[in-house]
Amino acid sequence: MMSYDVIVIGAGVVGSAVARELSRYQLKTAVLEKELDVACGNSSRNTGMLHAGFTYKPGSLKAECAVEGNQEFDQVAKELGVPFKRTGKLVVGFTDHDRENILKYKAIGEQNGVKGMRMIDKDEINRIDPNAGGEFAMYVPSSGILDPMQYTIGLAENACQNGVRFHFGQRVTGITRDEAKDVWVVKTEQDTFETKWVINCAGMYASEISEMLGYPNYPVKGFKGEYYVLDKKAGKFLSIPVYPAPNDKGGFSTHATPTVDGNVLVGPDSYVTEDREDYVVTKEHMDGLFRDGSKMFKQMKREYFIRNFAGIRWKRYNPETGEILDFLLESDGAHPHTVNLVGIESPGVTCALPLARRAVALLVKEEHPQKNEAFDPVRPVKKRFHEMSHEEQMAAIKENPLYGEVVCRCETVTKAEILDAIRNPLGVCTVTGIKNRTRATMGRCQGGYCETRITEMIEQEKHLAPEEVRYSKRDSYIFTGKVRDVK
C-alpha cells in the first residue's frame, strides 16, 4: 500500500494546477488519473480560449477566478513555456437584440473588473480582421488563445519536477475513512493508497468522487459541443477569435477561433448529453457548424477541414429550476481533510490556477506545511525545430544529428523532438501523448505519414511489442498482430 500526505484525483487542467500548487510545500503528493496521460478528458476538448470574464455573474467564483487567471497568464505562460497569444476577441452582432445583449455583458464585464472593452463599428471590425463577420462588435483586448493540452502538460510536468508523483491508469473505485489512523483509503482498479488529504478534481466524474467522500452526488448536466479543425491554409485568414453576441443567459453559439499553432477551430454548438464520454460527432451538427461558422468567418470552406472533435461541459445545476450553478469548491469538518471541486466547466482552463490556489490554501490553513524552498516554477522547454532560425537549426543538427531527420512533415517535427517527448518526465508513451507534446500527426495528413514511424520509435525506446503500443486510452491498442510473415 502506498501512502501520501495528499492525493489529487484527476489530472485534467485543474488537477494538474492543484498538483503544481501543492509542490510549493513539503508534502508527499500524488495524482491519480484513470487515463494514461494528463488532459485526456475535457481539458483538451475545448476552444483553448483565455477568457476575459464578462459573461459570469458578478461576485461568483467563476467571475473572480476568470479575471484573476486572465490577468496573470502572461507570467504563467512564460514560466511553463506554454504557447500563448493575447489576441483580443471580437464579440459581433447583427441585430438590435444582439447589441442589447452585448451591452448588457459589457456592463457585467466592467463590474467584474475586465478592462479595455469597447464597442466598434463595421469599419473597425474590417481593420482588425476583414474576415470577421458582424455589423458591429465589442472588442475585448484582454482575451487570448493558448494550447490547453500544452498548458495541462506544463502544469503537470512542473509539478513532477518539484516532487509530485503521477499514477496513470488508476481509476478510483472506492474511498473509505479510517478514523483510527486519521487517513483516507483510496482504492483503484489496480492498487490501494492511504492519504491524509484528498482533493477531488475528477472533472466529469467529480460528482461520483464527491459521493465517495461523503459529500452529495451533485446533479450535473452535460452540454456537448462539436468542432471543426481547419488547417493552416485557413489560419492565415483569421487573426482574432470571433464570437457571436451572447444569448440572454450569457452563452455563446458557434464561434471561430485561431489557434496558437495557426489552425482555426470552428465551434462548439451546444446540446445536452447524458453520456460522460460521448465524444461522437454527427453529420447533423457538422452541417450546423458549417452554416453558423460561416457567419463568423468568411473563409469557412470545406476544403480546409482536416479533423473534427467534441467536448462536454459538465455543469452543476438546480434540478428543480434548471438554473446553472457556480463552480463549487468546498471543505468542511464533516468531511475531514478533503477539498471538493464540482462543476468546474468553462472557463475552467482560465480559472485553473486561481482555483488551485484556493483549494490548496484550505489545506495550508489547517496543516501549516513547510514551504518547499527548492520549488522552481520554471519548466525547461526546448525551442521547437520549426520555430528556429536557419542558423539555429543548423546548430541543433550539428549538436544532435537526429534534428536533421524530419518525422512529421506537415508540422516539421524531428526525430530528436519525438524522442524527447517519449522520454517525458511523466513517463507517458501513448501516440496521443507524443502528439500533444510535439504536434506530430496534427497536420494536413493527420498522421498518414508519421504515425507508423512514431509507433516504431515508442516500441524501440520503451522496449514494447507492437501489440503493446496504445493510441490514447487503456484499451486503445493499435496493433493486434502481423498481417503476414515477412521472411
C-alpha positions as CSV (number, residue, x, y, z in Angstrom):
1,M,0.0,0.0,0.0
2,M,1.4,3.4,-1.0
3,S,1.0,6.3,1.5
4,Y,0.9,10.0,0.8
5,D,0.1,13.3,2.6
6,V,-2.2,14.4,-0.3
7,I,-3.8,12.6,-3.2
8,V,-5.3,14.6,-6.0
9,I,-7.9,12.7,-8.0
10,G,-7.9,13.7,-11.7
11,A,-5.1,15.0,-14.0
12,G,-7.0,17.5,-16.0
13,V,-6.1,21.1,-16.1
14,V,-7.4,21.8,-12.6
15,G,-5.9,18.7,-11.0
16,S,-2.6,19.4,-12.6
17,A,-2.8,23.0,-11.4
18,V,-3.6,21.8,-7.8
19,A,-0.6,19.4,-8.0
20,R,1.7,22.3,-9.0
21,E,0.5,24.5,-6.1
22,L,0.9,21.6,-3.7
23,S,4.5,21.1,-4.8
24,R,5.3,24.6,-3.3
25,Y,5.1,22.8,0.1
26,Q,6.9,19.9,1.7
27,L,4.2,17.4,1.2
28,K,4.3,13.9,-0.3
29,T,1.8,14.4,-3.1
30,A,0.3,12.0,-5.7
31,V,-2.1,12.4,-8.6
32,L,-4.4,9.5,-9.6
33,E,-5.6,9.6,-13.2
34,K,-7.8,6.9,-14.8
35,E,-6.3,7.6,-18.3
36,L,-2.7,7.1,-19.4
37,D,-1.8,10.8,-19.6
38,V,-3.0,14.2,-18.4
39,A,-5.6,16.2,-20.3
40,C,-7.3,13.1,-21.8
41,G,-10.8,14.4,-20.9
42,N,-12.5,17.7,-21.5
43,S,-9.4,19.7,-20.5
44,S,-8.2,19.0,-24.1
45,R,-11.6,19.2,-25.8
46,N,-12.2,22.9,-25.8
47,T,-11.5,26.1,-27.7
48,G,-8.3,27.0,-25.9
49,M,-9.5,30.5,-25.0
50,L,-8.1,32.6,-22.2
51,H,-11.5,34.1,-21.2
52,A,-11.8,37.7,-20.0
53,G,-14.7,37.2,-17.6
54,F,-17.6,39.3,-18.9
55,T,-20.4,36.7,-19.0
56,Y,-20.2,35.4,-15.4
57,K,-22.3,36.6,-12.6
58,P,-20.6,39.4,-10.6
59,G,-19.3,38.0,-7.3
60,S,-19.3,34.4,-8.5
61,L,-16.3,32.1,-8.2
62,K,-16.3,31.8,-12.0
63,A,-16.1,35.6,-12.4
64,E,-13.5,36.1,-9.7
65,C,-11.2,33.3,-11.0
66,A,-11.6,34.1,-14.7
67,V,-10.5,37.7,-14.3
68,E,-7.6,36.6,-11.9
69,G,-6.5,33.9,-14.2
70,N,-6.6,36.1,-17.3
71,Q,-4.5,38.9,-15.7
72,E,-1.7,36.6,-14.6
73,F,-1.4,34.4,-17.6
74,D,1.4,36.2,-19.4
75,Q,3.7,35.3,-16.4
76,V,2.3,31.8,-16.1
77,A,2.8,31.0,-19.8
78,K,6.4,32.3,-19.6
79,E,7.2,30.1,-16.5
80,L,5.7,27.0,-18.1
81,G,6.9,27.5,-21.7
82,V,3.3,27.4,-22.9
83,P,2.5,29.0,-26.3
84,F,0.1,31.9,-25.7
85,K,-1.1,34.9,-27.7
86,R,-3.1,37.8,-26.2
87,T,-5.0,38.3,-29.4
88,G,-8.1,40.1,-28.1
89,K,-11.6,39.0,-29.1
90,L,-14.4,40.3,-31.2
91,V,-18.0,39.7,-30.0
92,V,-20.0,40.5,-33.1
93,G,-23.6,41.4,-33.6
94,F,-26.1,41.7,-36.4
95,T,-29.4,42.9,-34.8
96,D,-30.6,45.4,-32.2
97,H,-31.2,42.5,-29.8
98,D,-27.6,41.4,-30.3
99,R,-26.5,45.0,-29.4
100,E,-28.6,44.9,-26.3
101,N,-27.1,41.7,-25.1
102,I,-23.5,42.8,-25.9
103,L,-24.0,46.0,-23.9
104,K,-25.5,44.0,-21.1
105,Y,-22.5,41.8,-20.8
106,K,-20.1,44.6,-21.4
107,A,-21.6,46.2,-18.2
108,I,-21.2,42.8,-16.4
109,G,-17.6,42.6,-17.5
110,E,-16.8,46.1,-16.3
111,Q,-18.4,45.2,-12.9
112,N,-16.1,42.1,-12.8
113,G,-13.0,44.1,-13.5
114,V,-12.5,43.3,-17.2
115,K,-10.5,46.2,-18.7
116,G,-10.5,47.9,-22.1
117,M,-13.7,46.6,-23.6
118,R,-15.2,48.9,-26.2
119,M,-17.9,49.0,-28.9
120,I,-16.7,49.2,-32.5
121,D,-18.4,49.6,-35.9
122,K,-18.1,47.5,-39.1
123,D,-15.3,49.6,-40.5
124,E,-13.1,49.0,-37.4
125,I,-14.0,45.3,-37.5
126,N,-12.7,45.2,-41.0
127,R,-9.5,47.0,-39.9
128,I,-8.9,44.5,-37.1
129,D,-9.8,41.4,-39.3
130,P,-11.5,41.7,-42.7
131,N,-12.6,38.0,-42.5
132,A,-14.6,38.5,-39.3
133,G,-18.4,38.7,-39.7
134,G,-20.7,41.1,-37.9
135,E,-22.2,44.6,-38.4
136,F,-20.8,45.8,-35.1
137,A,-18.8,44.3,-32.2
138,M,-17.4,44.6,-28.7
139,Y,-13.6,44.5,-28.8
140,V,-12.2,42.7,-25.7
141,P,-8.4,43.3,-25.7
142,S,-7.6,41.0,-22.7
143,S,-8.8,37.8,-24.3
144,G,-6.2,35.3,-25.7
145,I,-5.5,31.9,-27.1
146,L,-3.4,29.0,-25.7
147,D,-2.9,25.3,-26.2
148,P,-4.9,23.6,-23.4
149,M,-3.0,20.3,-23.8
150,Q,0.4,22.1,-23.6
151,Y,-0.8,24.1,-20.6
152,T,-2.0,21.0,-18.7
153,I,1.2,19.1,-19.6
154,G,3.2,22.1,-18.5
155,L,1.5,22.3,-15.1
156,A,1.9,18.5,-14.6
157,E,5.5,18.3,-15.6
158,N,6.4,21.3,-13.4
159,A,4.6,19.6,-10.5
160,C,6.5,16.4,-11.3
161,Q,9.9,18.2,-11.4
162,N,9.0,19.6,-8.0
163,G,8.3,16.2,-6.5
164,V,4.7,15.2,-7.2
165,R,4.2,11.7,-8.4
166,F,1.6,10.8,-11.1
167,H,-0.1,7.4,-11.2
168,F,-1.8,6.8,-14.6
169,G,-4.3,4.1,-15.4
170,Q,-5.7,4.3,-11.9
171,R,-9.5,4.6,-11.9
172,V,-10.8,5.2,-8.4
173,T,-13.4,2.7,-7.4
174,G,-13.9,3.4,-3.7
175,I,-12.9,5.8,-0.9
176,T,-13.3,4.9,2.8
177,R,-12.3,6.6,6.0
178,D,-10.0,5.0,8.6
179,E,-10.7,7.1,11.7
180,A,-8.2,5.3,13.9
181,K,-5.3,6.2,11.6
182,D,-6.9,9.5,10.5
183,V,-6.4,8.7,6.8
184,W,-8.5,8.1,3.7
185,V,-8.1,4.8,1.9
186,V,-8.4,5.2,-1.8
187,K,-8.9,2.1,-3.9
188,T,-8.4,1.9,-7.6
189,E,-8.8,-0.9,-10.1
190,Q,-5.1,-1.8,-9.5
191,D,-3.9,-0.5,-6.2
192,T,-4.8,0.8,-2.7
193,F,-3.5,4.1,-1.4
194,E,-3.5,5.8,2.0
195,T,-3.6,9.6,2.4
196,K,-4.3,12.2,4.9
197,W,-5.9,14.6,2.4
198,V,-8.0,14.0,-0.7
199,I,-8.6,16.8,-3.3
200,N,-11.3,15.9,-5.8
201,C,-10.5,17.3,-9.3
202,A,-12.2,14.5,-11.2
203,G,-13.9,16.7,-13.8
204,M,-16.8,14.9,-15.4
205,Y,-16.7,12.3,-12.6
206,A,-16.4,14.7,-9.8
207,S,-19.9,14.1,-8.5
208,E,-19.2,10.4,-8.1
209,I,-16.0,11.1,-6.2
210,S,-17.8,13.7,-4.2
211,E,-20.3,11.0,-3.0
212,M,-17.4,8.6,-2.2
213,L,-16.0,11.3,0.1
214,G,-19.4,11.7,1.9
215,Y,-20.5,14.9,0.1
216,P,-23.6,14.9,-2.1
217,N,-23.6,13.4,-5.6
218,Y,-24.4,16.8,-7.0
219,P,-26.6,16.9,-10.1
220,V,-24.6,17.8,-13.2
221,K,-25.7,18.1,-16.8
222,G,-23.5,17.6,-19.9
223,F,-23.6,20.2,-22.6
224,K,-21.9,18.7,-25.6
225,G,-20.3,20.8,-28.3
226,E,-18.8,19.7,-31.6
227,Y,-15.9,21.4,-33.5
228,Y,-14.3,21.6,-36.9
229,V,-10.5,21.9,-37.1
230,L,-9.4,23.8,-40.2
231,D,-5.8,23.5,-41.5
232,K,-3.2,26.3,-41.6
233,K,-4.3,27.4,-45.0
234,A,-7.4,28.8,-43.3
235,G,-5.4,30.1,-40.4
236,K,-3.8,32.9,-42.4
237,F,-7.2,34.5,-42.9
238,L,-8.1,34.8,-39.1
239,S,-6.0,36.7,-36.5
240,I,-8.5,37.1,-33.7
241,P,-11.3,35.0,-32.1
242,V,-14.7,36.0,-33.5
243,Y,-17.7,35.2,-31.2
244,P,-21.4,35.9,-31.8
245,A,-23.3,38.1,-29.4
246,P,-24.1,36.1,-26.2
247,N,-27.6,34.8,-25.7
248,D,-29.9,36.1,-23.0
249,K,-28.3,33.7,-20.5
250,G,-24.7,34.6,-21.4
251,G,-23.9,31.5,-23.5
252,F,-22.4,31.6,-27.0
253,S,-23.2,29.7,-30.1
254,T,-20.7,28.7,-32.8
255,H,-17.5,30.9,-33.0
256,A,-14.3,30.9,-35.0
257,T,-11.0,30.9,-33.1
258,P,-7.4,30.8,-34.4
259,T,-5.1,28.5,-32.5
260,V,-1.6,29.3,-31.3
261,D,-0.2,27.0,-34.0
262,G,-2.0,28.5,-36.9
263,N,-5.1,26.4,-37.4
264,V,-8.7,27.6,-36.9
265,L,-11.3,26.0,-34.7
266,V,-15.0,26.5,-35.6
267,G,-17.5,25.5,-32.9
268,P,-18.8,24.5,-30.5
269,D,-22.5,24.1,-30.8
270,S,-24.4,23.1,-27.7
271,Y,-26.8,20.3,-26.8
272,V,-27.4,18.1,-23.8
273,T,-25.9,14.6,-23.5
274,E,-26.2,12.0,-20.7
275,D,-23.1,10.0,-21.6
276,R,-20.0,11.0,-19.6
277,E,-17.7,10.3,-22.6
278,D,-20.0,10.9,-25.6
279,Y,-17.4,12.3,-28.0
280,V,-19.0,11.1,-31.2
281,V,-19.5,13.8,-33.9
282,T,-22.5,13.8,-36.2
283,K,-23.3,15.0,-39.7
284,E,-26.3,17.0,-38.4
285,H,-24.2,19.0,-36.1
286,M,-21.3,19.4,-38.5
287,D,-23.7,20.8,-41.1
288,G,-24.9,23.3,-38.5
289,L,-21.4,24.3,-37.6
290,F,-20.7,25.0,-41.2
291,R,-23.8,27.2,-41.5
292,D,-23.2,29.1,-38.3
293,G,-19.5,29.3,-38.6
294,S,-19.7,30.9,-42.0
295,K,-21.4,33.9,-40.3
296,M,-18.4,34.4,-38.0
297,F,-15.6,33.6,-40.5
298,K,-15.9,34.5,-44.2
299,Q,-13.3,31.9,-45.2
300,M,-15.2,28.9,-43.8
301,K,-14.6,26.4,-46.7
302,R,-14.9,22.6,-46.7
303,E,-11.6,22.3,-48.4
304,Y,-9.9,23.4,-45.2
305,F,-11.5,20.8,-42.9
306,I,-8.9,18.3,-41.6
307,R,-10.5,17.0,-38.4
308,N,-13.4,17.3,-36.0
309,F,-13.9,16.5,-32.3
310,A,-16.4,17.0,-29.5
311,G,-16.1,18.2,-25.9
312,I,-18.6,18.2,-23.0
313,R,-19.1,21.0,-20.4
314,W,-20.4,19.2,-17.2
315,K,-22.3,21.9,-15.4
316,R,-23.7,21.8,-11.9
317,Y,-27.4,22.7,-11.9
318,N,-30.5,23.0,-9.8
319,P,-32.8,20.1,-10.9
320,E,-35.9,22.0,-9.6
321,T,-35.3,25.2,-11.6
322,G,-32.8,24.1,-14.2
323,E,-30.6,27.0,-13.2
324,I,-26.9,26.5,-14.0
325,L,-24.9,27.0,-10.8
326,D,-21.5,28.4,-10.0
327,F,-18.3,26.4,-9.6
328,L,-18.3,24.5,-6.2
329,L,-15.2,24.5,-4.1
330,E,-15.9,23.2,-0.6
331,S,-14.2,21.8,2.5
332,D,-15.7,21.2,5.9
333,G,-15.2,19.5,9.2
334,A,-17.8,16.9,8.5
335,H,-15.6,15.5,5.7
336,P,-12.1,16.0,7.3
337,H,-9.1,16.7,5.2
338,T,-10.9,16.9,1.9
339,V,-11.4,19.6,-0.7
340,N,-14.2,19.0,-3.2
341,L,-14.4,20.7,-6.6
342,V,-17.5,20.0,-8.7
343,G,-19.0,21.6,-11.8
344,I,-15.7,23.0,-13.0
345,E,-16.5,23.6,-16.6
346,S,-15.8,26.6,-18.9
347,P,-13.9,28.8,-18.2
348,G,-12.0,26.0,-16.3
349,V,-8.8,26.4,-18.2
350,T,-8.6,30.2,-17.4
351,C,-9.6,29.5,-13.8
352,A,-7.3,26.5,-13.1
353,L,-4.6,28.2,-11.1
354,P,-6.8,30.6,-9.2
355,L,-9.0,27.6,-8.2
356,A,-5.9,25.6,-7.3
357,R,-4.6,28.3,-5.0
358,R,-7.9,28.5,-3.2
359,A,-8.1,24.7,-2.8
360,V,-4.5,24.4,-1.5
361,A,-5.0,27.4,0.8
362,L,-7.7,25.4,2.7
363,L,-5.1,22.6,3.3
364,V,-2.4,25.0,4.3
365,K,-4.6,26.8,6.7
366,E,-5.2,23.6,8.6
367,E,-1.8,21.8,8.2
368,H,0.7,24.6,8.1
369,P,3.2,22.6,6.0
370,Q,6.7,23.9,5.5
371,K,7.4,25.6,2.2
372,N,9.4,23.7,-0.4
373,E,12.4,26.0,-0.7
374,A,13.6,24.1,-3.8
375,F,10.4,24.8,-5.7
376,D,11.1,26.0,-9.2
377,P,8.1,27.5,-11.1
378,V,10.0,27.3,-14.4
379,R,9.6,24.3,-16.7
380,P,12.6,23.9,-19.0
381,V,11.3,23.8,-22.6
382,K,13.3,23.5,-25.8
383,K,12.5,25.7,-28.8
384,R,10.7,23.8,-31.5
385,F,12.7,23.0,-34.6
386,H,10.2,24.6,-36.9
387,E,10.4,27.8,-34.9
388,M,14.2,28.1,-35.1
389,S,16.0,30.3,-37.5
390,H,18.1,28.6,-40.2
391,E,21.2,29.2,-38.2
392,E,19.7,27.7,-35.0
393,Q,18.5,24.7,-36.9
394,M,22.0,24.1,-38.3
395,A,23.5,24.4,-34.8
396,A,20.9,22.0,-33.4
397,I,21.7,19.4,-36.1
398,K,25.4,19.8,-35.5
399,E,24.9,19.1,-31.8
400,N,22.4,16.3,-32.4
401,P,22.1,14.8,-35.9
402,L,18.6,13.5,-35.1
403,Y,17.4,17.1,-35.5
404,G,18.1,16.5,-39.2
405,E,15.6,13.7,-39.5
406,V,12.0,15.0,-40.0
407,V,9.4,12.5,-38.8
408,C,6.3,14.6,-39.2
409,R,6.5,16.5,-42.5
410,C,3.3,18.6,-42.1
411,E,4.4,20.1,-38.7
412,T,8.2,19.7,-39.3
413,V,8.8,17.6,-36.1
414,T,12.1,15.9,-35.9
415,K,13.3,12.6,-34.6
416,A,15.1,14.3,-31.8
417,E,11.9,16.0,-30.7
418,I,9.9,12.8,-30.8
419,L,12.5,11.0,-28.7
420,D,12.5,13.9,-26.1
421,A,8.7,13.6,-25.9
422,I,8.9,9.8,-25.4
423,R,11.3,10.5,-22.6
424,N,8.9,13.0,-20.9
425,P,9.1,13.5,-17.1
426,L,5.6,11.9,-16.6
427,G,6.6,8.6,-18.4
428,V,3.8,8.8,-20.9
429,C,4.3,6.7,-24.0
430,T,1.0,6.7,-26.0
431,V,0.8,8.0,-29.5
432,T,-1.6,10.8,-28.4
433,G,0.8,11.7,-25.6
434,I,3.6,12.3,-28.2
435,K,1.2,14.1,-30.4
436,N,0.2,16.5,-27.7
437,R,3.8,17.2,-26.8
438,T,5.1,17.7,-30.3
439,R,2.2,18.3,-32.7
440,A,3.3,15.3,-34.8
441,T,0.2,13.9,-36.6
442,M,-1.7,17.2,-36.2
443,G,-1.0,18.4,-39.7
444,R,-2.9,18.2,-43.0
445,C,-2.4,14.4,-43.4
446,Q,-3.4,13.7,-39.7
447,G,-0.6,11.2,-39.2
448,G,-0.8,9.4,-42.5
449,Y,2.9,9.7,-43.0
450,C,4.4,9.9,-39.5
451,E,2.2,7.8,-37.2
452,T,3.7,4.4,-38.0
453,R,7.2,5.9,-37.5
454,I,6.2,7.2,-34.1
455,T,4.8,3.9,-33.0
456,E,8.0,2.2,-34.1
457,M,10.1,4.7,-32.0
458,I,7.8,4.1,-29.0
459,E,8.4,0.3,-29.4
460,Q,12.2,0.7,-29.6
461,E,12.5,3.3,-26.8
462,K,10.2,1.6,-24.4
463,H,11.1,-2.0,-25.4
464,L,7.4,-2.8,-26.2
465,A,6.0,-5.3,-28.6
466,P,3.9,-3.7,-31.4
467,E,0.7,-5.2,-29.7
468,E,1.5,-3.2,-26.5
469,V,1.5,0.2,-28.1
470,R,-1.6,2.2,-27.4
471,Y,-3.1,5.2,-29.2
472,S,-4.6,7.0,-26.2
473,K,-6.7,5.2,-23.6
474,R,-6.0,2.0,-21.8
475,D,-7.7,-0.3,-24.3
476,S,-6.8,1.6,-27.4
477,Y,-4.3,-0.9,-28.8
478,I,-3.2,-0.1,-32.3
479,F,-2.0,-3.5,-33.4
480,T,-3.4,-7.0,-32.9
481,G,-0.7,-8.9,-34.8
482,K,1.1,-9.2,-38.1
483,V,-0.9,-9.2,-41.4
484,R,1.7,-11.5,-42.9
485,D,5.0,-13.1,-42.0
486,V,8.0,-11.3,-43.6
487,K,10.9,-13.6,-44.4
